[in-house]
Amino acid sequence: MSDRQSAWDIEVEEFARLREAGAEFVLLDVREPHEFQICNLDGKLIPLKSLPSRLSELDATAYVIVHCRSGGRSAKAVELLRASGFGNAWNLQGGILAWIDRIDPSLTRY
């Protein structure tokens, strides 16, 4: 396990349990479109640089799990979301690479 990336990290194993249980959440992918094309977790794609101008596309009351490639951009996105009133925004620690390593190795690593 790597060190925490934000005050609001969620481990990939917990995210996998939520998905399997059919929990209600918004999965937000803050990578770039070309990264999304390589592999994705079926999240809503809003690249980090455009997130501030696209906050209205998200429900501030929703449970939001944010991911990127390795967790750095998503940690920044969660800070932005939390500061903007999204009280239930969480960072997928380790990003899609941790998901590939520990949950679904069939996805393409990049």
Secondary structure, 3 states (H helix, E strand, C coil): CCCCCCCCEECHHHHHHHHHHCCCCEEEECCCHHHHHHCCCCCEECCHHHHHHHHHHCCCCCCEEEECCCCHHHHHHHHHHHHCCCCCEEEECCHHHHHHHHCCCCCCCC
